[in-house]
Every structure is written in structure tokens, then in C-alpha cells.
Amino acid sequence: IREKLTAELRRQHEGNLAHLLHYGDALSMAHSIECRLPFMDYRLVEAVFRMPGRLKLHGGFGKAVLRRAMRGCVPDDILDNRRKLAFTTPLARWFRDEPEKTLHPVLLSERCRKRGIFAPGPLEEALDRHRSGRFDLSFHIFRWLTTELWFQRFIDAT
């Protein structure tokens, strides 16, 4: 199971990581926020990929080897903190809550239909499938929504 961890980390690294770093950098600069990425040197990343999973995850803590290396340099209450989680946006839930007030006026509007980018039937079906809770289509819905809003803001407004 530990080597599955390494495989998953590699998949994430080779997938969206560069994309996420680019946007994280742009957003932090746009809002004058210092964004720290101290461990992104390629040599360090390659060394970590070669480490066995037990050094990456131990006792329910991620970054186990880093925590061990920092012991004595960083306060124990920080190293032993299990509450630190990445911020995630609850898009799936937001898109399920009252879509008739939020998504439908944009994506199912006559304006959007006339644009001809999205097929109305499949789009409405996808929104219904997401709302049912059996499917998480928030990734797609977000892109459809931002595409339509972009057209309204930058194309229709001209």
C-alpha cells in the first residue's frame, strides 16, 4: 500500500501540479500574498520519489521524513498538528444547493442556448445528475459556468 502512495504522488506531480503552481503563483502575486514553495527543487522532488513510502507517511502523518528532519528546529505543536488541511472549495455542494437560483439562470438561459456552445439537453441532464448526489460533475460544471460567464463579460458586453 505504501508504494501506491508513491505512485499516486507521481501521478499528481506529472498531472496538474505545474498547472496548479502556475495559478497559485499568479493568484498570490495578484493579491500581494507571499506564497511559499520551499521544497520544489527538482533534485529534492526526485530524491523523495526514490524514498520508500514509509518515510513519506508514518503514524498517520504525511511528510514523515520532513517532520523528523525538522524536529528540534520547528516547534513540536506544529510538527504534530493533525488539523492542518489544504483549503478546498466545496464546489460540489455549492452546485447542488439551489441550482435553480445559481446555475440555471446562467447555463440554461436563452442567452446561453442561443450561443450554441453547449447542447441544452445534455447540459441540463448533467446538472440534474450532479444535483442527485450520485455524481460529482463539479469539475465540468465549473468550466461550463466560467465559459458562459466569460462570454457574457467579454463578448456580449462589447
DSSP file with accessible surface (Angstrom, degrees, kcal/mol):
  #  RESIDUE AA STRUCTURE BP1 BP2  ACC     N-H-->O    O-->H-N    N-H-->O    O-->H-N    TCO  KAPPA ALPHA  PHI   PSI    X-CA   Y-CA   Z-CA
    1    1 A I     >        0   0  170      0, 0.0     4,-1.0     0, 0.0     3,-0.3   0.000 360.0 360.0 360.0 -32.8    0.0    0.0    0.0
    2    2 A R  H  >  +     0   0   94      1,-0.2     4,-1.3     2,-0.2     3,-0.3   0.860 360.0  53.2 -66.6 -34.2    2.9    2.4    0.7
    3    3 A E  H  > S+     0   0  113      1,-0.2     4,-2.2     2,-0.2    -1,-0.2   0.774 100.3  62.0 -73.7 -21.7    4.2    2.1   -2.8
    4    4 A K  H  > S+     0   0  158     -3,-0.3     4,-2.6     2,-0.2    -1,-0.2   0.847  98.9  57.9 -64.9 -32.8    0.7    3.0   -4.0
    5    5 A L  H  X S+     0   0   48     -4,-1.0     4,-2.7    -3,-0.3    -2,-0.2   0.948 106.4  46.3 -60.2 -48.6    1.4    6.3   -2.2
    6    6 A T  H  X S+     0   0   17     -4,-1.3     4,-2.5     1,-0.2    -2,-0.2   0.920 112.2  51.1 -61.8 -41.7    4.5    6.9   -4.3
    7    7 A A  H  X S+     0   0   62     -4,-2.2     4,-2.4     1,-0.2    -1,-0.2   0.916 111.7  47.2 -62.9 -41.0    2.6    6.1   -7.5
    8    8 A E  H  X S+     0   0   71     -4,-2.6     4,-2.6     2,-0.2    -2,-0.2   0.915 111.2  50.6 -67.8 -40.7   -0.2    8.5   -6.5
    9    9 A L  H  X S+     0   0   60     -4,-2.7     4,-2.5     1,-0.2    -2,-0.2   0.918 111.5  48.8 -62.6 -40.7    2.2   11.3   -5.7
   10   10 A R  H  X S+     0   0  101     -4,-2.5     4,-2.8    -5,-0.2     5,-0.2   0.921 109.8  51.9 -64.5 -42.5    4.0   10.7   -9.0
   11   11 A R  H  X S+     0   0  147     -4,-2.4     4,-1.1     1,-0.2    -2,-0.2   0.937 112.5  45.3 -60.6 -44.3    0.6   10.8  -10.8
   12   12 A Q  H  <>S+     0   0  100     -4,-2.6     5,-1.3     1,-0.2    -1,-0.2   0.910 113.1  50.7 -64.6 -41.6   -0.3   14.1   -9.2
   13   13 A H  H  <5S+     0   0   70     -4,-2.5     5,-0.4     1,-0.2    -2,-0.2   0.907 114.9  42.0 -63.3 -42.2    3.1   15.5   -9.8
   14   14 A E  H  <5S+     0   0  130     -4,-2.8    -1,-0.2    -5,-0.2    -2,-0.2   0.631 118.9  49.8 -82.2 -11.8    3.0   14.6  -13.5
   15   15 A G  T  <5S-     0   0   46     -4,-1.1     3,-0.4    -5,-0.2     4,-0.3   0.720 125.9 -15.8 -91.5-104.3   -0.6   15.7  -13.9
   16   16 A N  T  >5S+     0   0  102      1,-0.2     4,-3.0     2,-0.1     5,-0.3   0.427 100.7  99.9 -89.0  -0.4   -1.9   19.0  -12.7
   17   17 A L  H  ><S+     0   0   45     -5,-1.3     4,-2.9     1,-0.2     5,-0.2   0.931  85.2  45.9 -57.1 -49.7    0.9   20.1  -10.4
   18   18 A A  H  > S+     0   0   73     -5,-0.4     4,-2.3    -3,-0.4    -1,-0.2   0.913 114.6  49.8 -59.7 -40.2    2.5   22.5  -12.9
   19   19 A H  H  > S+     0   0   95     -4,-0.3     4,-2.2     1,-0.2    -1,-0.2   0.936 112.6  46.5 -62.6 -46.4   -0.9   24.0  -13.7
   20   20 A L  H  X S+     0   0  110     -4,-3.0     4,-2.8     1,-0.2    -2,-0.2   0.894 111.6  51.2 -65.0 -40.1   -1.7   24.4  -10.0
   21   21 A L  H  X S+     0   0   51     -4,-2.9     4,-2.5    -5,-0.3    -1,-0.2   0.910 108.5  52.4 -64.0 -40.2    1.6   26.0   -9.3
   22   22 A H  H  X S+     0   0  114     -4,-2.3     4,-2.4    -5,-0.2    -2,-0.2   0.948 114.5  41.0 -60.6 -48.6    1.2   28.5  -12.1
   23   23 A Y  H  X S+     0   0  118     -4,-2.2     4,-2.9     2,-0.2     5,-0.3   0.885 113.1  53.9 -70.4 -37.2   -2.2   29.6  -10.9
   24   24 A G  H  X S+     0   0   29     -4,-2.8     4,-2.4    -5,-0.2     5,-0.2   0.925 111.4  46.6 -60.1 -41.7   -1.1   29.7   -7.3
   25   25 A D  H  X S+     0   0   79     -4,-2.5     4,-2.3    -5,-0.2     5,-0.2   0.943 114.0  46.7 -65.9 -47.1    1.7   31.9   -8.2
   26   26 A A  H  X S+     0   0   41     -4,-2.4     4,-2.3    -5,-0.2    -2,-0.2   0.924 114.8  46.4 -63.3 -44.1   -0.4   34.2  -10.3
   27   27 A L  H  X S+     0   0  106     -4,-2.9     4,-1.2     2,-0.2    -1,-0.2   0.900 111.9  50.1 -67.5 -40.3   -3.1   34.5   -7.7
   28   28 A S  H  <>S+     0   0   14     -4,-2.4     5,-3.1    -5,-0.3     3,-0.4   0.924 113.3  46.1 -65.8 -40.6   -0.7   35.1   -4.8
   29   29 A M  H ><5S+     0   0  122     -4,-2.3     3,-1.4     1,-0.2    -2,-0.2   0.901 107.7  57.3 -67.1 -38.7    1.1   37.9   -6.8
   30   30 A A  H 3<5S+     0   0   73     -4,-2.3    -1,-0.2     1,-0.3    -2,-0.2   0.780 115.9  36.2 -63.1 -25.7   -2.2   39.4   -7.8
   31   31 A H  T 3<5S-     0   0  130     -4,-1.2    -1,-0.3    -3,-0.4    -2,-0.2   0.170 111.9-114.7-114.4  16.4   -3.2   39.8   -4.2
   32   32 A S  T < 5 +     0   0  116     -3,-1.4     2,-0.4     1,-0.2    -3,-0.2   0.885  65.1 148.4  52.8  44.1    0.3   40.6   -2.8
   33   33 A I      < -     0   0  107     -5,-3.1     2,-0.6    -6,-0.1    -1,-0.2  -0.925  50.5-124.8-110.2 134.7    0.4   37.4   -0.8
   34   34 A E        -     0   0  158     -2,-0.4     2,-0.5    -3,-0.1    -5,-0.0  -0.665  26.7-165.7 -78.7 119.6    3.6   35.6   -0.1
   35   35 A C        -     0   0   57     -2,-0.6     2,-0.5   -10,-0.1    -6,-0.0  -0.941   8.0-148.4-110.0 122.6    3.3   32.0   -1.3
   36   36 A R        +     0   0  196     -2,-0.5     3,-0.1     1,-0.1    -2,-0.0  -0.809  28.7 162.6 -99.8 126.5    5.9   29.6   -0.1
   37   37 A L    >   +     0   0   85     -2,-0.5     3,-1.0     1,-0.1    -1,-0.1  -0.524  14.9 154.8-131.6  64.0    7.1   26.7   -2.2
   38   38 A P  T 3   +     0   0   93      0, 0.0     3,-0.3     0, 0.0    -1,-0.1   0.662  66.6  52.2 -73.2 -14.3   10.4   25.8   -0.5
   39   39 A F  T 3  S+     0   0  106      1,-0.2    -3,-0.0    -3,-0.1    -2,-0.0  -0.016  74.7 101.8-113.6  32.1   10.6   22.2   -1.5
   40   40 A M    <   +     0   0   73     -3,-1.0    -1,-0.2     4,-0.1     2,-0.2   0.328  39.8 128.8-101.1  10.9   10.1   22.4   -5.3
   41   41 A D     >  -     0   0   65     -3,-0.3     4,-2.3     1,-0.2     3,-0.5  -0.455  63.0-131.7 -63.8 131.6   13.7   21.9   -6.3
   42   42 A Y  H  > S+     0   0  143      1,-0.2     4,-2.6     2,-0.2     5,-0.2   0.832 104.4  56.7 -60.1 -31.4   13.7   19.1   -8.9
   43   43 A R  H  > S+     0   0  142      2,-0.2     4,-2.1     1,-0.2    -1,-0.2   0.909 109.0  46.2 -68.1 -37.8   16.6   17.3   -7.2
   44   44 A L  H  > S+     0   0   69     -3,-0.5     4,-2.5     2,-0.2    -2,-0.2   0.932 112.1  50.8 -67.7 -43.4   14.6   17.2   -3.9
   45   45 A V  H  X S+     0   0   22     -4,-2.3     4,-2.2     1,-0.2    -2,-0.2   0.934 111.1  48.5 -60.0 -45.4   11.5   16.0   -5.7
   46   46 A E  H  X S+     0   0   95     -4,-2.6     4,-1.2     1,-0.2    -1,-0.2   0.906 110.9  51.0 -62.8 -39.9   13.4   13.2   -7.5
   47   47 A A  H  X S+     0   0   30     -4,-2.1     4,-0.8     1,-0.2     3,-0.3   0.915 109.0  51.1 -64.7 -40.2   15.0   12.1   -4.2
   48   48 A V  H >< S+     0   0   47     -4,-2.5     3,-0.9     1,-0.2    -1,-0.2   0.897 105.1  56.1 -66.1 -37.7   11.6   12.0   -2.5
   49   49 A F  H 3< S+     0   0   25     -4,-2.2    -1,-0.2     1,-0.2    -2,-0.2   0.838 106.2  52.0 -62.6 -30.3   10.2    9.8   -5.3
   50   50 A R  H 3< S+     0   0  177     -4,-1.2    -1,-0.2    -3,-0.3    -2,-0.2   0.684  91.5  96.6 -79.2 -17.1   13.1    7.3   -4.7
   51   51 A M  S << S-     0   0   50     -3,-0.9     5,-0.0    -4,-0.8     2,-0.0  -0.425  84.3-105.5 -72.6 147.9   12.3    7.1   -0.9
   52   52 A P    >   -     0   0   40      0, 0.0     3,-1.8     0, 0.0     4,-0.5  -0.362  31.0-110.6 -68.9 154.9   10.1    4.2    0.3
   53   53 A G  G >> S+     0   0    0      1,-0.3     4,-2.2     2,-0.2     3,-1.5   0.801 112.2  68.9 -56.8 -32.3    6.5    5.1    1.3
   54   54 A R  G 34 S+     0   0  147      1,-0.3    -1,-0.3     2,-0.2    -3,-0.0   0.760  97.6  53.2 -63.6 -22.3    7.1    4.5    5.0
   55   55 A L  G <4 S+     0   0   39     -3,-1.8    10,-2.3     1,-0.1    -1,-0.3   0.659 112.3  44.5 -83.4 -16.3    9.3    7.6    5.0
   56   56 A K  T <4 S+     0   0   15     -3,-1.5     8,-1.6    -4,-0.5     7,-0.9   0.779 123.6  28.6 -94.4 -33.5    6.6    9.7    3.5
   57   57 A L  E  < S+A   62   0A  65     -4,-2.2     2,-0.3     5,-0.2    -1,-0.3  -0.985  70.5 156.3-134.4 120.0    3.7    8.5    5.6
   58   58 A H  E >   -A   61   0A 109      3,-2.3     3,-1.7    -2,-0.4    -4,-0.0  -0.974  66.6  -4.6-148.6 129.7    4.1    7.3    9.1
   59   59 A G  T 3  S-     0   0   49     -2,-0.3     3,-0.1     1,-0.3    -1,-0.0   0.792 128.2 -55.4  61.5  29.6    1.8    7.1   12.1
   60   60 A G  T 3  S+     0   0   57      1,-0.2     2,-0.5    22,-0.0    -1,-0.3   0.499 113.7 117.1  82.7   2.1   -1.0    8.8   10.1
   61   61 A F  E <   -A   58   0A  39     -3,-1.7    -3,-2.3     0, 0.0     3,-0.4  -0.904  55.2-144.0-106.8 132.1    1.2   11.8    9.4
   62   62 A G  E    S+A   57   0A  32     -2,-0.5    -5,-0.2    -5,-0.2     5,-0.1  -0.348  84.0  34.6 -79.6 168.1    2.2   12.8    5.9
   63   63 A K  S  > S+     0   0  140     -7,-0.9     4,-2.8    -2,-0.1     5,-0.2   0.861  73.6 164.4  55.2  38.7    5.7   14.3    5.1
   64   64 A A  H  >  +     0   0    8     -8,-1.6     4,-2.5    -3,-0.4    -8,-0.2   0.892  69.0  48.8 -57.4 -44.0    7.1   12.0    7.8
   65   65 A V  H  > S+     0   0   45    -10,-2.3     4,-2.3     1,-0.2    -1,-0.2   0.898 112.6  49.0 -67.1 -35.6   10.7   12.3    6.8
   66   66 A L  H  > S+     0   0   51    -11,-0.2     4,-2.0     2,-0.2    -2,-0.2   0.930 110.8  49.9 -67.6 -43.7   10.4   16.1    6.7
   67   67 A R  H  X S+     0   0   55     -4,-2.8     4,-0.7     1,-0.2    -2,-0.2   0.920 112.2  48.2 -60.4 -42.9    8.7   16.2   10.1
   68   68 A R  H >< S+     0   0  135     -4,-2.5     3,-0.8    -5,-0.2    -2,-0.2   0.921 111.3  50.1 -64.9 -40.8   11.5   14.0   11.5
   69   69 A A  H 3< S+     0   0   66     -4,-2.3    -1,-0.2     1,-0.2    -2,-0.2   0.841 111.8  48.2 -66.7 -31.8   14.2   16.2    9.9
   70   70 A M  H >X S+     0   0   66     -4,-2.0     3,-2.6    -5,-0.1     4,-2.1   0.530  79.1 123.1 -88.8  -6.6   12.7   19.4   11.3
   71   71 A R  B << S+b   74   0B 107     -3,-0.8    -3,-0.0    -4,-0.7    -4,-0.0  -0.333  81.9  19.9 -57.7 127.2   12.3   18.1   14.9
   72   72 A G  T 34 S+     0   0   76      2,-0.7    -1,-0.3    -2,-0.0    -2,-0.1   0.135 122.2  62.4  95.9 -20.8   14.2   20.5   17.1
   73   73 A C  T <4 S+     0   0  102     -3,-2.6    -2,-0.2     1,-0.2    -3,-0.1   0.701 105.5  41.4-102.3 -31.5   14.0   23.2   14.5
   74   74 A V  B  < S-b   71   0B  43     -4,-2.1    -2,-0.7    -7,-0.2    -1,-0.2  -0.951 101.4 -95.3-117.8 138.2   10.3   23.6   14.4
   75   75 A P    >>  -     0   0   73      0, 0.0     4,-2.0     0, 0.0     3,-1.3  -0.214  29.5-125.5 -54.5 140.9    8.0   23.6   17.5
   76   76 A D  H 3> S+     0   0   88      1,-0.3     4,-2.7     2,-0.2     5,-0.1   0.834 107.5  63.6 -57.5 -35.7    6.5   20.2   18.2
   77   77 A D  H 34 S+     0   0  120      1,-0.2    -1,-0.3     2,-0.2    -3,-0.0   0.802 107.4  43.8 -64.8 -24.5    3.0   21.6   18.3
   78   78 A I  H X4 S+     0   0   99     -3,-1.3     3,-1.3     2,-0.2    -1,-0.2   0.909 115.0  47.3 -80.6 -46.1    3.4   22.5   14.6
   79   79 A L  H 3< S+     0   0   13     -4,-2.0    -2,-0.2     1,-0.3    -3,-0.2   0.816 116.6  44.5 -64.8 -29.7    5.0   19.2   13.6
   80   80 A D  T 3< S+     0   0   73     -4,-2.7     2,-0.6    -5,-0.2    -1,-0.3   0.271  82.4 125.0 -98.9  10.8    2.4   17.2   15.4
   81   81 A N    <   +     0   0   47     -3,-1.3     3,-0.3     1,-0.2    -3,-0.0  -0.607  31.4 177.4 -77.5 116.8   -0.6   19.2   14.2
   82   82 A R  S    S+     0   0  155     -2,-0.6    -1,-0.2     1,-0.2    -4,-0.0   0.514  71.1  72.7 -91.9  -8.8   -3.2   16.9   12.5
   83   83 A R        +     0   0  207      2,-0.0     2,-0.7     0, 0.0    -1,-0.2   0.610  65.4 107.3 -84.5 -12.7   -5.6   19.7   11.9
   84   84 A K        +     0   0  166     -3,-0.3     2,-0.3    -6,-0.1    -6,-0.0  -0.558  46.4 163.6 -74.0 113.9   -3.7   21.4    9.1
   85   85 A L        -     0   0  146     -2,-0.7     2,-0.1     3,-0.0    -2,-0.0  -0.936  42.0 -99.9-128.0 153.3   -5.5   20.6    5.9
   86   86 A A        -     0   0   85     -2,-0.3     2,-0.5     1,-0.1     0, 0.0  -0.376  43.9-106.9 -67.9 147.8   -5.4   22.1    2.5
   87   87 A F        -     0   0  180     -2,-0.1     2,-0.4     2,-0.0    -1,-0.1  -0.666  42.2-175.6 -76.4 124.2   -8.2   24.6    1.7
   88   88 A T        -     0   0  111     -2,-0.5    -3,-0.0    -3,-0.0     0, 0.0  -0.959  23.7-128.6-121.8 144.2  -10.7   23.1   -0.7
   89   89 A T        -     0   0   68     -2,-0.4     2,-2.2     1,-0.1     3,-0.4  -0.799  17.0-134.8 -90.6 127.6  -13.6   24.8   -2.2
   90   90 A P     >  +     0   0   45      0, 0.0     4,-2.7     0, 0.0     5,-0.2  -0.257  49.2 148.7 -80.1  56.5  -16.9   22.9   -1.7
   91   91 A L  H  >  +     0   0   40     -2,-2.2     4,-3.1     1,-0.2     5,-0.2   0.885  65.9  57.8 -58.0 -42.4  -18.0   23.3   -5.3
   92   92 A A  H  > S+     0   0   20     -3,-0.4     4,-0.8     1,-0.2    -1,-0.2   0.936 112.3  40.9 -56.4 -45.5  -19.8   20.0   -5.5
   93   93 A R  H >> S+     0   0  135      1,-0.2     4,-1.7     2,-0.2     3,-0.8   0.929 114.1  52.2 -68.2 -44.7  -22.0   21.1   -2.6
   94   94 A W  H 3< S+     0   0  122     -4,-2.7    -2,-0.2     1,-0.3    -1,-0.2   0.900 108.6  50.6 -59.2 -41.2  -22.4   24.6   -3.8
   95   95 A F  H 3< S+     0   0   18     -4,-3.1    -1,-0.3     1,-0.2    -2,-0.2   0.688 110.5  50.6 -73.2 -16.1  -23.6   23.4   -7.2
   96   96 A R  H << S+     0   0   61     -4,-0.8     2,-0.8    -3,-0.8    -1,-0.2   0.734  91.4  88.6 -86.9 -27.4  -26.1   21.1   -5.6
   97   97 A D  S  < S-     0   0   83     -4,-1.7     5,-0.1     1,-0.2     4,-0.1  -0.661 116.1 -33.1 -79.2 110.6  -27.6   23.9   -3.4
   98   98 A E    >>  +     0   0   96     -2,-0.8     3,-2.0     1,-0.1     4,-1.0   0.876  68.0 174.8  50.0  56.2  -30.4   25.7   -5.2
   99   99 A P  T 34>S+     0   0    4      0, 0.0     5,-3.0     0, 0.0     4,-0.5   0.801  74.8  69.5 -62.6 -23.0  -29.0   25.4   -8.8
  100  100 A E  T 345S+     0   0   83      1,-0.2    -2,-0.1     3,-0.2    -3,-0.0   0.743 106.6  39.0 -66.6 -18.8  -32.3   27.0  -10.0
  101  101 A K  T <45S+     0   0  139     -3,-2.0    -1,-0.2     3,-0.1    -3,-0.1   0.638 132.8  20.8 -99.1 -20.1  -31.1   30.2   -8.4
  102  102 A T  T  <5S+     0   0   73     -4,-1.0     4,-0.4    -3,-0.2    -2,-0.1   0.786 130.7  23.2-115.0 -59.9  -27.4   30.0   -9.3
  103  103 A L  T >>5S+     0   0    3     -4,-0.5     4,-3.1    -5,-0.2     3,-1.1   0.914 115.0  57.5 -81.3 -46.7  -26.6   27.7  -12.2
  104  104 A H  H 3><S+     0   0   42     -5,-3.0     4,-1.9     1,-0.3    -4,-0.2   0.883  99.6  57.3 -58.5 -43.6  -29.8   27.5  -14.2
  105  105 A P  H 34 S+     0   0   73      0, 0.0    -1,-0.3     0, 0.0    -2,-0.1   0.779 120.9  31.1 -60.2 -21.6  -30.2   31.3  -14.8
  106  106 A V  H X4 S+     0   0   24     -3,-1.1     3,-0.7    -4,-0.4     6,-0.3   0.880 128.4  32.8 -96.0 -58.5  -26.8   31.3  -16.4
  107  107 A L  H 3< S+     0   0    2     -4,-3.1    -3,-0.2     1,-0.2    11,-0.1   0.757 126.1  39.3 -78.2 -25.5  -26.3   27.8  -18.1
  108  108 A L  T 3< S+     0   0   24     -4,-1.9    -1,-0.2    -5,-0.5    -4,-0.1   0.264  90.1 121.4-106.6  12.7  -30.0   27.2  -19.0
  109  109 A S  S <> S-     0   0   25     -3,-0.7     4,-2.4    -5,-0.1     5,-0.2  -0.283  75.3-116.9 -73.0 159.2  -30.7   30.8  -20.1
  110  110 A E  H  > S+     0   0  117      1,-0.2     4,-2.8     2,-0.2     5,-0.2   0.883 116.4  58.5 -60.8 -38.1  -31.9   31.6  -23.5
  111  111 A R  H  > S+     0   0  121      1,-0.2     4,-1.2     2,-0.2    -1,-0.2   0.916 108.7  43.4 -57.7 -47.2  -28.7   33.7  -24.0
  112  112 A C  H  >>S+     0   0    3     -6,-0.3     4,-0.9     2,-0.2     5,-0.5   0.907 113.1  52.1 -67.8 -41.2  -26.6   30.6  -23.3
  113  113 A R  H ><5S+     0   0   90     -4,-2.4     3,-0.9     1,-0.2    -2,-0.2   0.920 108.3  50.9 -61.2 -44.6  -28.8   28.4  -25.5
  114  114 A K  H 3<5S+     0   0  161     -4,-2.8    -1,-0.2     1,-0.3    -2,-0.2   0.800  98.0  67.2 -65.6 -27.0  -28.5   30.8  -28.5
  115  115 A R  H 3<5S-     0   0   53     -4,-1.2    -1,-0.3    -5,-0.2    -2,-0.2   0.836  93.1-149.1 -62.7 -33.5  -24.8   30.9  -28.2
  116  116 A G  T <<5 +     0   0   59     -3,-0.9    -3,-0.1    -4,-0.9    -2,-0.1   0.630  61.1 116.9  78.1  13.4  -24.8   27.2  -29.3
  117  117 A I  S   <S+     0   0   77     -5,-0.5     2,-0.4     1,-0.1    -4,-0.1   0.896  73.9  41.7 -78.5 -41.4  -21.7   26.2  -27.3
  118  118 A F  S    S-     0   0   33     -6,-0.4    -2,-0.2   -11,-0.1    -1,-0.1  -0.879  84.9-121.3-110.6 139.0  -23.5   23.7  -25.1
  119  119 A A     >  -     0   0   58     -2,-0.4     4,-2.2     1,-0.2     5,-0.2  -0.673  25.1-143.7 -75.2 118.6  -26.1   21.2  -26.1
  120  120 A P  H  > S+     0   0   49      0, 0.0     4,-2.7     0, 0.0     5,-0.3   0.883  91.8  51.1 -56.3 -44.4  -29.1   22.2  -23.9
  121  121 A G  H  > S+     0   0   46      1,-0.2     4,-2.5     2,-0.2     5,-0.2   0.968 114.4  40.4 -60.9 -57.2  -30.4   18.6  -23.3
  122  122 A P  H  > S+     0   0   85      0, 0.0     4,-2.5     0, 0.0    -1,-0.2   0.869 114.9  54.3 -61.1 -33.6  -27.1   17.0  -22.2
  123  123 A L  H  X S+     0   0    9     -4,-2.2     4,-2.3     2,-0.2    -2,-0.2   0.957 110.8  44.3 -65.3 -47.7  -26.2   20.1  -20.2
  124  124 A E  H  X S+     0   0   76     -4,-2.7     4,-2.3     1,-0.2    -1,-0.2   0.906 112.8  52.7 -64.1 -38.6  -29.5   20.0  -18.3
  125  125 A E  H  X S+     0   0  115     -4,-2.5     4,-2.6    -5,-0.3    -1,-0.2   0.919 108.6  50.3 -62.9 -41.1  -29.1   16.3  -17.8
  126  126 A A  H  X S+     0   0   12     -4,-2.5     4,-2.4     2,-0.2    -2,-0.2   0.912 109.4  50.5 -64.4 -41.8  -25.6   16.7  -16.4
  127  127 A L  H  X S+     0   0    6     -4,-2.3     4,-2.5     1,-0.2    -1,-0.2   0.911 112.0  48.0 -62.9 -40.2  -26.8   19.4  -13.9
  128  128 A D  H  X S+     0   0   87     -4,-2.3     4,-1.8     2,-0.2    -2,-0.2   0.904 110.3  51.6 -66.1 -41.5  -29.6   17.0  -12.8
  129  129 A R  H  <>S+     0   0   93     -4,-2.6     6,-0.8     1,-0.2     5,-0.6   0.910 111.9  47.2 -62.5 -40.9  -27.2   14.1  -12.4
  130  130 A H  H ><5S+     0   0    1     -4,-2.4     3,-1.7     1,-0.2     5,-0.2   0.939 109.7  52.4 -65.3 -45.7  -24.9   16.3  -10.3
  131  131 A R  H 3<5S+     0   0  111     -4,-2.5    -1,-0.2     1,-0.3    -2,-0.2   0.830  96.9  68.2 -62.0 -28.8  -27.8   17.5   -8.1
  132  132 A S  T 3<5S-     0   0   57     -4,-1.8    -1,-0.3    -5,-0.2    -2,-0.2   0.746 103.3-130.5 -63.3 -21.8  -28.9   13.9   -7.4
  133  133 A G  T < 5S+     0   0   43     -3,-1.7    -1,-0.1    -4,-0.5    -3,-0.1   0.344  85.9  99.8  88.0  -7.7  -25.7   13.5   -5.4
  134  134 A R  S   <S+     0   0  191     -5,-0.6     2,-0.4     1,-0.1    -4,-0.1   0.696  84.9  40.1 -83.4 -17.4  -24.8   10.2   -7.2
  135  135 A F        -     0   0   74     -6,-0.8     2,-0.8    -5,-0.2    -2,-0.4  -0.977  68.0-145.9-132.0 144.0  -22.3   12.0   -9.4
  136  136 A D        +     0   0  101     -2,-0.4     3,-0.2     1,-0.1    -6,-0.1  -0.892  32.6 155.3-108.9  99.1  -19.8   14.8   -8.8
  137  137 A L     >  +     0   0   28     -2,-0.8     4,-2.8     1,-0.1     3,-0.4   0.109  33.5 117.3-106.8  18.7  -19.7   16.8  -12.0
  138  138 A S  H  >  +     0   0   16      1,-0.2     4,-2.7     2,-0.2     5,-0.2   0.841  69.5  60.5 -59.5 -34.6  -18.5   20.0  -10.3
  139  139 A F  H  > S+     0   0  110     -3,-0.2     4,-1.3     1,-0.2    -1,-0.2   0.943 113.6  36.4 -57.0 -47.1  -15.2   19.9  -12.3
  140  140 A H  H  > S+     0   0   89     -3,-0.4     4,-2.7     2,-0.2    -2,-0.2   0.915 114.8  54.3 -73.6 -44.1  -17.2   20.2  -15.6
  141  141 A I  H  X S+     0   0    1     -4,-2.8     4,-3.0     1,-0.2     5,-0.2   0.909 105.8  53.9 -59.1 -41.6  -19.9   22.5  -14.3
  142  142 A F  H  X S+     0   0   81     -4,-2.7     4,-2.7    -5,-0.2    -1,-0.2   0.926 110.7  46.3 -58.8 -43.3  -17.3   25.0  -13.1
  143  143 A R  H  X S+     0   0  103     -4,-1.3     4,-2.1    -5,-0.2    -1,-0.2   0.900 113.4  48.2 -68.2 -40.5  -15.8   25.1  -16.6
  144  144 A W  H  X S+     0   0   63     -4,-2.7     4,-2.4     2,-0.2    -2,-0.2   0.940 113.8  47.8 -63.9 -44.3  -19.1   25.4  -18.3
  145  145 A L  H  X S+     0   0   27     -4,-3.0     4,-2.7    -5,-0.2     5,-0.2   0.933 113.2  45.9 -63.1 -47.8  -20.2   28.2  -15.9
  146  146 A T  H  X S+     0   0   55     -4,-2.7     4,-2.3    -5,-0.2    -1,-0.2   0.864 111.1  54.2 -67.8 -31.8  -16.9   30.2  -16.2
  147  147 A T  H  X S+     0   0   54     -4,-2.1     4,-2.3    -5,-0.2    -2,-0.2   0.957 112.0  43.4 -64.1 -48.4  -17.0   29.8  -20.0
  148  148 A E  H  X S+     0   0    0     -4,-2.4     4,-2.4     1,-0.2    -2,-0.2   0.925 114.5  49.4 -64.7 -42.3  -20.5   31.2  -20.2
  149  149 A L  H  X S+     0   0   74     -4,-2.7     4,-2.4     1,-0.2    -1,-0.2   0.881 109.1  53.5 -65.0 -35.5  -19.7   34.0  -17.8
  150  150 A W  H  X>S+     0   0  130     -4,-2.3     4,-3.2    -5,-0.2     5,-0.6   0.936 109.2  48.5 -63.1 -46.1  -16.6   34.8  -19.7
  151  151 A F  I  X>S+     0   0   53     -4,-2.3     5,-2.9     1,-0.2     4,-1.9   0.925 112.0  49.2 -59.9 -43.4  -18.7   35.2  -22.9
  152  152 A Q  I  <>S+     0   0   40     -4,-2.4     5,-0.5     3,-0.2    -1,-0.2   0.913 118.0  40.1 -62.5 -40.4  -21.2   37.4  -21.1
  153  153 A R  I  <5S+     0   0  172     -4,-2.4    -2,-0.2    -5,-0.2    -1,-0.2   0.908 130.5  21.2 -76.4 -44.0  -18.5   39.6  -19.7
  154  154 A F  I  <5S+     0   0  107     -4,-3.2    -3,-0.2    -5,-0.2    -2,-0.2   0.707 131.6  30.2-106.2 -22.2  -16.1   39.9  -22.6
  155  155 A I  I ><<S+     0   0   76     -4,-1.9     3,-1.1    -5,-0.6    -3,-0.2   0.852 122.9  40.5-101.5 -52.4  -18.0   39.1  -25.8
  156  156 A D  I 3 <S+     0   0   55     -5,-2.9    -4,-0.2     1,-0.2    -3,-0.1   0.829 110.6  60.0 -66.1 -32.0  -21.6   40.1  -25.2
  157  157 A A  T 3 <       0   0   75     -5,-0.5    -1,-0.2    -6,-0.4    -2,-0.1   0.634 360.0 360.0 -74.0 -13.2  -20.5   43.3  -23.4
  158  158 A T    <         0   0  150     -3,-1.1    -3,-0.0    -4,-0.0    -4,-0.0  -0.350 360.0 360.0 -86.4 360.0  -18.7   44.7  -26.4
